[in-house]
Amino acid sequence: MKSSPRSYVIRAVTGAAVILVFTLGSVLAANINIGDTSGTVEFGQGEFTLKACDSWIQLNLLTSATGEYGEESEGLSALTGITIEGLDAERCKSTKFTIESIDESLNLLPLYRTDGKSNLCSSSACSIGRNSEAEIVVVISATKVVALDNPDQFHQLTYDDSLGIYKITFTKPAQLARDITNLSLQSSAL
């Protein structure tokens, strides 16, 4: 027995609705902005994809005054930290976020130095894992506490509860902000 035309239409509309819901869900999960609130950016933005607990998270680069870190930074700003806006600790409990920086050649870049030197990696070579680190791991516990996975004297996390902004700062920056083409933000369950 053949299906009636009405039955076919109902199945087609239902199928289209299911596809639309999944498509919108993945688009909302990938909505991550990098830059500042005024829309100015000192570096290339790149593309970012995140399938996580939250529908919108914004990362902003924090920079130093120009020329603050030696001759190689003259007229340019070093990356001194990253802010995270829009992170909902309730929806993201029991989640781990890993942030990494990547240059235009898709190389992983050190974010901060761990050897105490004040020079950027462009003037005093850095070896990731030996005298610098290339990733920041932020964990949100089951009780909604947001913290760095491995805090130390070289990077710290603070929270401004009046603005709802998490701020990760580097004591000894490793890169010029302009050298960072992409920020990678990956999430996983704890």
N, CA and C atoms as a LAMMPS dump frame, in Angstrom:
ITEM: TIMESTEP
0
ITEM: NUMBER OF ATOMS
570
ITEM: BOX BOUNDS ff ff ff
-5.0000000000000000e+02 5.0000000000000000e+02
-5.0000000000000000e+02 5.0000000000000000e+02
-5.0000000000000000e+02 5.0000000000000000e+02
ITEM: ATOMS id mol type element x y z
1 1 1 N 0.838 -1.172 0
2 1 2 C 0 0 0
3 1 3 C 0.884 1.237 0
4 2 1 N 0.592 2.191 -0.864
5 2 2 C 1.38 3.412 -0.979
6 2 3 C 1.015 4.388 0.137
7 3 1 N 2.041 5.172 0.543
8 3 2 C 1.791 6.22 1.529
9 3 3 C 1.036 7.352 0.861
10 4 1 N 0.198 7.971 1.625
11 4 2 C -0.544 9.099 1.072
12 4 3 C 0.393 10.296 0.921
13 5 1 N 0.075 11.212 -0.002
14 5 2 C 0.904 12.402 -0.19
15 5 3 C 1.028 13.213 1.105
16 6 1 N -0.029 13.2 1.911
17 6 2 C -0.003 13.95 3.172
18 6 3 C 1.027 13.352 4.126
19 7 1 N 1.112 12.036 4.199
20 7 2 C 2.076 11.35 5.058
21 7 3 C 3.506 11.668 4.617
22 8 1 N 3.729 11.694 3.315
23 8 2 C 5.053 12.018 2.776
24 8 3 C 5.447 13.444 3.158
25 9 1 N 4.532 14.389 3.061
26 9 2 C 4.798 15.786 3.389
27 9 3 C 5.133 15.922 4.877
28 10 1 N 4.406 15.235 5.726
29 10 2 C 4.662 15.304 7.169
30 10 3 C 6.057 14.774 7.487
31 11 1 N 6.435 13.647 6.864
32 11 2 C 7.772 13.08 7.102
33 11 3 C 8.855 14.026 6.589
34 12 1 N 8.642 14.647 5.442
35 12 2 C 9.63 15.565 4.869
36 12 3 C 9.805 16.8 5.753
37 13 1 N 8.705 17.363 6.237
38 13 2 C 8.768 18.541 7.101
39 13 3 C 9.447 18.19 8.424
40 14 1 N 9.124 17.037 8.982
41 14 2 C 9.749 16.599 10.233
42 14 3 C 11.25 16.41 10.044
43 15 1 N 11.65 15.778 8.962
44 15 2 C 13.076 15.581 8.677
45 15 3 C 13.805 16.895 8.513
46 16 1 N 13.202 17.836 7.8
47 16 2 C 13.819 19.15 7.605
48 16 3 C 13.959 19.886 8.939
49 17 1 N 12.961 19.762 9.805
50 17 2 C 13.015 20.411 11.118
51 17 3 C 14.151 19.843 11.963
52 18 1 N 14.329 18.53 11.934
53 18 2 C 15.417 17.895 12.695
54 18 3 C 16.773 18.382 12.185
55 19 1 N 16.954 18.426 10.881
56 19 2 C 18.214 18.897 10.296
57 19 3 C 18.46 20.353 10.677
58 20 1 N 17.434 21.187 10.635
59 20 2 C 17.56 22.596 10.984
60 20 3 C 17.987 22.774 12.44
61 21 1 N 17.387 22.015 13.356
62 21 2 C 17.731 22.12 14.774
63 21 3 C 19.197 21.766 14.997
64 22 1 N 19.672 20.671 14.402
65 22 2 C 21.067 20.275 14.575
66 22 3 C 22.018 21.278 13.935
67 23 1 N 21.653 21.838 12.801
68 23 2 C 22.499 22.832 12.139
69 23 3 C 22.605 24.09 12.981
70 24 1 N 21.49 24.602 13.493
71 24 2 C 21.518 25.796 14.334
72 24 3 C 22.299 25.543 15.609
73 25 1 N 22.152 24.367 16.202
74 25 2 C 22.894 24.033 17.414
75 25 3 C 24.385 24.082 17.193
76 26 1 N 24.868 23.554 16.08
77 26 2 C 26.313 23.56 15.835
78 26 3 C 26.807 24.958 15.497
79 27 1 N 25.993 25.779 14.852
80 27 2 C 26.393 27.149 14.549
81 27 3 C 26.497 27.955 15.841
82 28 1 N 25.539 27.82 16.74
83 28 2 C 25.584 28.552 17.995
84 28 3 C 26.767 28.118 18.844
85 29 1 N 27.09 26.831 18.834
86 29 2 C 28.214 26.341 19.624
87 29 3 C 29.538 26.849 19.084
88 30 1 N 29.599 27.242 17.843
89 30 2 C 30.852 27.689 17.236
90 30 3 C 31.022 29.202 17.28
91 31 1 N 30.138 29.917 17.956
92 31 2 C 30.181 31.372 17.957
93 31 3 C 31.159 31.889 19.005
94 32 1 N 32.442 31.973 18.641
95 32 2 C 33.468 32.518 19.522
96 32 3 C 34.077 33.72 18.831
97 33 1 N 34.128 34.827 19.542
98 33 2 C 34.708 36.044 18.986
99 33 3 C 36.039 36.327 19.643
100 34 1 N 36.979 36.837 18.875
101 34 2 C 38.261 37.242 19.424
102 34 3 C 38.494 38.677 19.015
103 35 1 N 38.811 39.495 19.981
104 35 2 C 39.025 40.914 19.756
105 35 3 C 38.605 41.658 21.004
106 36 1 N 38.483 42.967 20.913
107 36 2 C 37.993 43.704 22.062
108 36 3 C 36.593 44.222 21.775
109 37 1 N 35.966 44.801 22.786
110 37 2 C 34.571 45.201 22.645
111 37 3 C 34.372 46.329 21.644
112 38 1 N 35.418 47.095 21.337
113 38 2 C 35.277 48.168 20.352
114 38 3 C 35.47 47.67 18.927
115 39 1 N 35.828 46.386 18.781
116 39 2 C 35.983 45.812 17.45
117 39 3 C 37.362 45.986 16.849
118 40 1 N 38.291 46.613 17.584
119 40 2 C 39.645 46.766 17.054
120 40 3 C 40.472 45.541 17.383
121 41 1 N 41.305 45.143 16.449
122 41 2 C 42.124 43.95 16.616
123 41 3 C 43.52 44.251 16.096
124 42 1 N 44.547 43.828 16.851
125 42 2 C 45.917 44.101 16.448
126 42 3 C 46.523 42.917 15.698
127 43 1 N 45.791 41.854 15.519
128 43 2 C 46.32 40.617 14.954
129 43 3 C 45.253 39.996 14.077
130 44 1 N 45.623 38.984 13.31
131 44 2 C 44.65 38.29 12.476
132 44 3 C 43.724 37.445 13.317
133 45 1 N 42.444 37.457 13.007
134 45 2 C 41.484 36.751 13.828
135 45 3 C 41.425 35.257 13.565
136 46 1 N 41.562 34.796 12.336
137 46 2 C 41.477 33.368 12.075
138 46 3 C 40.059 32.85 12.232
139 47 1 N 39.916 31.548 12.281
140 47 2 C 38.612 30.918 12.449
141 47 3 C 38.62 30.082 13.708
142 48 1 N 37.498 30.049 14.403
143 48 2 C 37.42 29.343 15.662
144 48 3 C 36.162 28.494 15.697
145 49 1 N 36.306 27.292 16.16
146 49 2 C 35.175 26.39 16.298
147 49 3 C 35.197 25.816 17.696
148 50 1 N 34.062 25.828 18.361
149 50 2 C 33.969 25.269 19.701
150 50 3 C 32.638 24.572 19.842
151 51 1 N 32.683 23.325 20.204
152 51 2 C 31.462 22.62 20.564
153 51 3 C 31.602 22.361 22.043
154 52 1 N 30.906 23.147 22.813
155 52 2 C 31.095 23.101 24.255
156 52 3 C 29.761 23.241 24.964
157 53 1 N 29.871 23.505 26.241
158 53 2 C 28.714 23.626 27.097
159 53 3 C 28.002 24.957 26.92
160 54 1 N 28.675 25.956 26.433
161 54 2 C 28.145 27.307 26.351
162 54 3 C 27.954 27.7 24.892
163 55 1 N 26.968 28.528 24.617
164 55 2 C 26.7 28.899 23.226
165 55 3 C 27.543 30.087 22.763
166 56 1 N 28.116 30.857 23.694
167 56 2 C 28.901 32.026 23.303
168 56 3 C 29.998 32.279 24.329
169 57 1 N 31.235 32.277 23.881
170 57 2 C 32.385 32.612 24.715
171 57 3 C 33.273 33.526 23.885
172 58 1 N 33.696 34.633 24.475
173 58 2 C 34.567 35.564 23.757
174 58 3 C 35.935 35.591 24.424
175 59 1 N 36.983 35.479 23.617
176 59 2 C 38.359 35.601 24.09
177 59 3 C 38.911 36.936 23.613
178 60 1 N 39.576 37.657 24.495
179 60 2 C 40.215 38.924 24.141
180 60 3 C 41.675 38.861 24.543
181 61 1 N 42.539 39.412 23.731
182 61 2 C 43.952 39.472 24.067
183 61 3 C 44.225 40.7 24.927
184 62 1 N 45.049 40.524 25.943
185 62 2 C 45.524 41.638 26.759
186 62 3 C 46.942 41.951 26.306
187 63 1 N 47.227 43.212 26.103
188 63 2 C 48.548 43.588 25.604
189 63 3 C 49.204 44.606 26.526
190 64 1 N 50.518 44.662 26.437
191 64 2 C 51.304 45.613 27.226
192 64 3 C 51.37 46.95 26.498
193 65 1 N 52.006 47.899 27.164
194 65 2 C 52.319 49.156 26.484
195 65 3 C 53.33 48.842 25.385
196 66 1 N 53.325 49.609 24.322
197 66 2 C 54.257 49.335 23.218
198 66 3 C 55.7 49.536 23.665
199 67 1 N 56.563 48.651 23.184
200 67 2 C 57.986 48.752 23.473
201 67 3 C 58.404 48.352 24.868
202 68 1 N 57.514 47.824 25.664
203 68 2 C 57.802 47.511 27.061
204 68 3 C 58.765 46.334 27.241
205 69 1 N 58.876 45.464 26.252
206 69 2 C 59.681 44.253 26.398
207 69 3 C 60.885 44.226 25.464
208 70 1 N 61.65 45.292 25.432
209 70 2 C 62.897 45.308 24.681
210 70 3 C 62.755 45.831 23.268
211 71 1 N 63.888 45.809 22.559
212 71 2 C 63.955 46.359 21.205
213 71 3 C 63.032 45.655 20.223
214 72 1 N 62.885 44.335 20.36
215 72 2 C 62.053 43.611 19.395
216 72 3 C 60.575 43.99 19.499
217 73 1 N 60.183 44.621 20.61
218 73 2 C 58.784 45.017 20.75
219 73 3 C 58.58 46.508 20.523
220 74 1 N 59.603 47.203 20.077
221 74 2 C 59.5 48.637 19.872
222 74 3 C 58.341 48.97 18.935
223 75 1 N 57.406 49.745 19.434
224 75 2 C 56.237 50.12 18.65
225 75 3 C 55.159 49.053 18.601
226 76 1 N 55.392 47.905 19.254
227 76 2 C 54.433 46.796 19.251
228 76 3 C 54.126 46.373 20.68
229 77 1 N 53.047 45.644 20.855
230 77 2 C 52.614 45.21 22.179
231 77 3 C 52.817 43.719 22.373
232 78 1 N 53.295 43.35 23.549
233 78 2 C 53.432 41.935 23.9
234 78 3 C 52.085 41.409 24.393
235 79 1 N 51.849 40.124 24.203
236 79 2 C 50.65 39.476 24.731
237 79 3 C 50.883 39.226 26.214
238 80 1 N 50.152 39.926 27.074
239 80 2 C 50.335 39.791 28.521
240 80 3 C 49.219 39.004 29.187
241 81 1 N 48.232 38.588 28.416
242 81 2 C 47.151 37.799 28.988
243 81 3 C 45.987 37.638 28.034
244 82 1 N 44.971 36.95 28.533
245 82 2 C 43.759 36.667 27.76
246 82 3 C 42.572 36.822 28.698
247 83 1 N 41.497 37.442 28.211
248 83 2 C 40.262 37.475 28.997
249 83 3 C 39.25 36.523 28.376
250 84 1 N 38.394 36.008 29.235
251 84 2 C 37.319 35.114 28.807
252 84 3 C 36.013 35.749 29.259
253 85 1 N 35.161 36.073 28.302
254 85 2 C 33.855 36.663 28.597
255 85 3 C 32.76 35.705 28.171
256 86 1 N 31.653 35.734 28.888
257 86 2 C 30.494 34.941 28.505
258 86 3 C 30.542 33.497 28.963
259 87 1 N 31.507 33.135 29.791
260 87 2 C 31.618 31.758 30.26
261 87 3 C 30.597 31.517 31.364
262 88 1 N 29.701 30.582 31.158
263 88 2 C 28.662 30.239 32.121
264 88 3 C 29.124 29.018 32.919
265 89 1 N 29.6 29.255 34.147
266 89 2 C 30.144 28.17 34.976
267 89 3 C 29.079 27.131 35.317
268 90 1 N 27.839 27.543 35.43
269 90 2 C 26.753 26.589 35.717
270 90 3 C 26.592 25.599 34.572
271 91 1 N 26.524 26.1 33.363
272 91 2 C 26.34 25.227 32.196
273 91 3 C 27.607 24.459 31.84
274 92 1 N 28.764 24.955 32.27
275 92 2 C 30.044 24.344 31.893
276 92 3 C 30.701 23.569 33.028
277 93 1 N 29.961 23.277 34.093
278 93 2 C 30.599 22.56 35.203
279 93 3 C 31.124 21.208 34.723
280 94 1 N 32.205 20.766 35.342
281 94 2 C 32.908 19.518 34.998
282 94 3 C 33.476 19.553 33.578
283 95 1 N 33.992 20.723 33.187
284 95 2 C 34.56 20.9 31.845
285 95 3 C 35.979 21.455 31.956
286 96 1 N 36.807 21.069 31.003
287 96 2 C 38.179 21.577 30.918
288 96 3 C 38.333 22.279 29.575
289 97 1 N 38.885 23.506 29.595
290 97 2 C 39.177 24.26 28.382
291 97 3 C 40.688 24.388 28.233
292 98 1 N 41.19 24.148 27.032
293 98 2 C 42.61 24.32 26.734
294 98 3 C 42.737 25.414 25.681
295 99 1 N 43.533 26.431 25.992
296 99 2 C 43.75 27.562 25.086
297 99 3 C 45.191 27.502 24.587
298 100 1 N 45.36 27.602 23.274
299 100 2 C 46.688 27.619 22.656
300 100 3 C 46.732 28.735 21.622
301 101 1 N 47.945 29.238 21.343
302 101 2 C 48.101 30.258 20.301
303 101 3 C 48.872 29.67 19.129
304 102 1 N 48.487 30.11 17.923
305 102 2 C 49.043 29.555 16.689
306 102 3 C 49.418 30.712 15.766
307 103 1 N 50.555 30.561 15.068
308 103 2 C 50.969 31.61 14.136
309 103 3 C 50.42 31.333 12.736
310 104 1 N 50.755 32.199 11.778
311 104 2 C 50.2 32.071 10.423
312 104 3 C 50.665 30.814 9.695
313 105 1 N 51.77 30.202 10.138
314 105 2 C 52.25 28.946 9.539
315 105 3 C 51.714 27.726 10.278
316 106 1 N 50.743 27.955 11.167
317 106 2 C 50.1 26.915 11.974
318 106 3 C 51.036 26.282 12.994
319 107 1 N 52.045 27.034 13.432
320 107 2 C 52.95 26.572 14.486
321 107 3 C 52.405 26.979 15.842
322 108 1 N 52.541 26.099 16.808
323 108 2 C 52.165 26.391 18.181
324 108 3 C 53.16 27.398 18.751
325 109 1 N 52.649 28.457 19.388
326 109 2 C 53.514 29.497 19.945
327 109 3 C 53.505 29.444 21.468
328 110 1 N 54.654 29.691 22.102
329 110 2 C 54.665 29.803 23.56
330 110 3 C 53.864 31.037 23.984
331 111 1 N 53.096 30.911 25.053
332 111 2 C 52.308 32.031 25.556
333 111 3 C 53.051 32.818 26.63
334 112 1 N 53.777 32.095 27.497
335 112 2 C 54.502 32.772 28.565
336 112 3 C 55.782 32.007 28.894
337 113 1 N 56.748 32.746 29.427
338 113 2 C 58.047 32.162 29.785
339 113 3 C 57.987 31.618 31.206
340 114 1 N 58.76 30.568 31.461
341 114 2 C 58.835 29.97 32.795
342 114 3 C 60.261 29.995 33.346
343 115 1 N 61.163 30.672 32.651
344 115 2 C 62.562 30.718 33.091
345 115 3 C 62.929 32.038 33.769
346 116 1 N 61.95 32.915 33.954
347 116 2 C 62.198 34.178 34.64
348 116 3 C 62.762 35.283 33.767
349 117 1 N 63.107 34.992 32.523
350 117 2 C 63.646 36.025 31.635
351 117 3 C 62.541 36.981 31.203
352 118 1 N 62.92 38.24 31.021
353 118 2 C 61.952 39.253 30.595
354 118 3 C 61.89 39.415 29.088
355 119 1 N 62.81 38.791 28.362
356 119 2 C 62.824 38.909 26.897
357 119 3 C 61.71 38.068 26.285
358 120 1 N 61.218 38.525 25.154
359 120 2 C 60.259 37.731 24.392
360 120 3 C 60.998 36.599 23.688
361 121 1 N 60.277 35.593 23.26
362 121 2 C 60.897 34.44 22.594
363 121 3 C 61.557 34.808 21.268
364 122 1 N 61.175 35.924 20.678
365 122 2 C 61.792 36.344 19.416
366 122 3 C 63.238 36.797 19.602
367 123 1 N 63.62 37.199 20.829
368 123 2 C 65.004 37.628 21.052
369 123 3 C 65.793 36.656 21.927
370 124 1 N 65.125 35.844 22.684
371 124 2 C 65.776 34.847 23.536
372 124 3 C 64.982 33.56 23.375
373 125 1 N 65.54 32.616 22.64
374 125 2 C 64.815 31.413 22.206
375 125 3 C 64.063 30.713 23.335
376 126 1 N 62.875 30.247 22.989
377 126 2 C 62.032 29.506 23.922
378 126 3 C 61.872 28.071 23.438
379 127 1 N 61.842 27.169 24.378
380 127 2 C 61.584 25.765 24.092
381 127 3 C 60.368 25.363 24.922
382 128 1 N 59.261 25.078 24.244
383 128 2 C 58.016 24.757 24.939
384 128 3 C 58.237 23.554 25.85
385 129 1 N 57.831 23.703 27.109
386 129 2 C 57.995 22.644 28.093
387 129 3 C 59.281 22.762 28.892
388 130 1 N 60.251 23.472 28.353
389 130 2 C 61.532 23.646 29.053
390 130 3 C 61.611 25.03 29.703
391 131 1 N 61.429 26.089 28.92
392 131 2 C 61.503 27.443 29.48
393 131 3 C 60.293 28.301 29.11
394 132 1 N 59.252 27.655 28.586
395 132 2 C 58.015 28.366 28.238
396 132 3 C 56.866 27.362 28.145
397 133 1 N 55.649 27.895 28.163
398 133 2 C 54.461 27.043 28.034
399 133 3 C 53.59 27.553 26.893
400 134 1 N 52.956 26.622 26.188
401 134 2 C 52.17 26.966 25.006
402 134 3 C 50.675 26.781 25.209
403 135 1 N 50.269 26.309 26.375
404 135 2 C 48.832 26.142 26.585
405 135 3 C 48.438 26.59 27.982
406 136 1 N 47.193 27.02 28.054
407 136 2 C 46.578 27.379 29.324
408 136 3 C 45.404 26.428 29.486
409 137 1 N 45.3 25.804 30.642
410 137 2 C 44.19 24.892 30.897
411 137 3 C 43.341 25.485 32.017
412 138 1 N 42.078 25.746 31.695
413 138 2 C 41.11 26.269 32.655
414 138 3 C 40.121 25.15 32.947
415 139 1 N 39.907 24.86 34.234
416 139 2 C 38.973 23.802 34.617
417 139 3 C 37.804 24.407 35.382
418 140 1 N 36.636 23.836 35.14
419 140 2 C 35.439 24.223 35.88
420 140 3 C 34.979 22.97 36.606
421 141 1 N 35.04 23.012 37.923
422 141 2 C 34.734 21.835 38.733
423 141 3 C 33.236 21.542 38.735
424 142 1 N 32.877 20.412 39.311
425 142 2 C 31.467 20.034 39.436
426 142 3 C 30.715 21.021 40.321
427 143 1 N 31.449 21.733 41.185
428 143 2 C 30.831 22.737 42.052
429 143 3 C 30.911 24.147 41.455
430 144 1 N 31.238 24.242 40.164
431 144 2 C 31.258 25.487 39.391
432 144 3 C 32.403 26.429 39.751
433 145 1 N 33.483 25.893 40.306
434 145 2 C 34.665 26.699 40.598
435 145 3 C 35.536 26.734 39.346
436 146 1 N 35.864 27.943 38.883
437 146 2 C 36.699 28.127 37.693
438 146 3 C 38.123 28.423 38.167
439 147 1 N 39.095 27.637 37.666
440 147 2 C 40.482 27.8 38.098
441 147 3 C 41.434 27.342 37.001
442 148 1 N 42.692 27.752 37.122
443 148 2 C 43.729 27.222 36.242
444 148 3 C 44.052 25.811 36.698
445 149 1 N 44.332 24.933 35.751
446 149 2 C 44.668 23.552 36.08
447 149 3 C 46.006 23.474 36.809
448 150 1 N 46.947 24.293 36.418
449 150 2 C 48.292 24.261 36.984
450 150 3 C 48.771 25.678 37.284
451 151 1 N 48.185 26.368 38.266
452 151 2 C 48.605 27.75 38.508
453 151 3 C 50.043 27.797 39.029
454 152 1 N 50.766 28.833 38.658
455 152 2 C 52.126 29.023 39.147
456 152 3 C 52.431 30.515 39.155
457 153 1 N 53.674 30.877 39.456
458 153 2 C 54.04 32.291 39.52
459 153 3 C 54.13 32.94 38.148
460 154 1 N 53.968 32.17 37.07
461 154 2 C 54.119 32.705 35.718
462 154 3 C 52.787 33.037 35.036
463 155 1 N 51.686 32.489 35.522
464 155 2 C 50.364 32.838 34.992
465 155 3 C 49.316 32.684 36.092
466 156 1 N 48.379 33.637 36.132
467 156 2 C 47.358 33.67 37.172
468 156 3 C 45.989 33.909 36.552
469 157 1 N 44.958 33.488 37.284
470 157 2 C 43.569 33.695 36.864
471 157 3 C 42.868 34.525 37.925
472 158 1 N 42.203 35.599 37.486
473 158 2 C 41.379 36.407 38.381
474 158 3 C 39.992 36.53 37.761
475 159 1 N 39.019 36.937 38.584
476 159 2 C 37.645 37.083 38.109
477 159 3 C 37.092 38.417 38.571
478 160 1 N 36.533 39.174 37.646
479 160 2 C 35.862 40.432 37.958
480 160 3 C 34.367 40.14 37.999
481 161 1 N 33.821 40.001 39.222
482 161 2 C 32.411 39.611 39.326
483 161 3 C 31.453 40.721 38.924
484 162 1 N 31.905 41.977 38.888
485 162 2 C 31.013 43.049 38.437
486 162 3 C 30.828 43.02 36.92
487 163 1 N 31.839 42.523 36.186
488 163 2 C 31.76 42.444 34.726
489 163 3 C 31.557 41.021 34.218
490 164 1 N 31.814 40.025 35.063
491 164 2 C 31.698 38.628 34.638
492 164 3 C 32.819 38.213 33.7
493 165 1 N 34.021 38.756 33.924
494 165 2 C 35.154 38.481 33.035
495 165 3 C 36.272 37.774 33.798
496 166 1 N 36.735 36.659 33.238
497 166 2 C 37.902 35.956 33.764
498 166 3 C 39.13 36.515 33.051
499 167 1 N 40.189 36.736 33.812
500 167 2 C 41.404 37.327 33.245
501 167 3 C 42.601 36.444 33.598
502 168 1 N 43.285 35.966 32.56
503 168 2 C 44.502 35.179 32.741
504 168 3 C 45.659 36.095 32.366
505 169 1 N 46.582 36.311 33.297
506 169 2 C 47.712 37.198 33.025
507 169 3 C 49.025 36.42 33.084
508 170 1 N 49.979 36.873 32.271
509 170 2 C 51.3 36.254 32.203
510 170 3 C 52.316 37.19 32.848
511 171 1 N 53.106 36.67 33.774
512 171 2 C 54.146 37.461 34.417
513 171 3 C 55.265 37.78 33.44
514 172 1 N 55.646 36.8 32.642
515 172 2 C 56.717 36.949 31.649
516 172 3 C 56.175 36.551 30.276
517 173 1 N 55.626 37.501 29.517
518 173 2 C 55.065 37.182 28.205
519 173 3 C 56.114 36.613 27.251
520 174 1 N 55.656 35.825 26.285
521 174 2 C 56.57 35.182 25.339
522 174 3 C 56.434 35.703 23.91
523 175 1 N 55.308 36.336 23.563
524 175 2 C 55.033 36.696 22.166
525 175 3 C 54.554 38.132 22.025
526 176 1 N 54.77 38.66 20.839
527 176 2 C 54.097 39.893 20.444
528 176 3 C 52.675 39.525 20.043
529 177 1 N 51.722 40.366 20.38
530 177 2 C 50.327 40.078 20.045
531 177 3 C 50.13 39.929 18.539
532 178 1 N 50.86 40.687 17.754
533 178 2 C 50.689 40.641 16.294
534 178 3 C 51.097 39.298 15.691
535 179 1 N 51.939 38.512 16.398
536 179 2 C 52.407 37.229 15.873
537 179 3 C 51.382 36.11 16.034
538 180 1 N 50.342 36.363 16.796
539 180 2 C 49.322 35.344 17.039
540 180 3 C 48.222 35.494 16.001
541 181 1 N 48.088 34.487 15.165
542 181 2 C 47.077 34.497 14.114
543 181 3 C 45.78 33.874 14.602
544 182 1 N 45.881 32.797 15.369
545 182 2 C 44.704 32.071 15.862
546 182 3 C 44.866 31.738 17.33
547 183 1 N 43.754 31.707 18.025
548 183 2 C 43.693 31.107 19.347
549 183 3 C 42.853 29.854 19.207
550 184 1 N 43.34 28.773 19.749
551 184 2 C 42.605 27.516 19.716
552 184 3 C 42 27.304 21.094
553 185 1 N 40.717 27.041 21.151
554 185 2 C 40.022 26.773 22.407
555 185 3 C 39.347 25.426 22.272
556 186 1 N 39.804 24.455 23.051
557 186 2 C 39.254 23.102 22.992
558 186 3 C 38.612 22.787 24.332
559 187 1 N 37.509 22.07 24.302
560 187 2 C 36.843 21.694 25.543
561 187 3 C 36.751 20.182 25.645
562 188 1 N 36.744 19.71 26.89
563 188 2 C 36.552 18.284 27.147
564 188 3 C 35.969 18.129 28.544
565 189 1 N 35.397 16.977 28.805
566 189 2 C 34.836 16.698 30.12
567 189 3 C 35.965 16.406 31.1
568 190 1 N 35.755 16.78 32.36
569 190 2 C 36.748 16.457 33.398
570 190 3 C 36.681 14.989 33.748
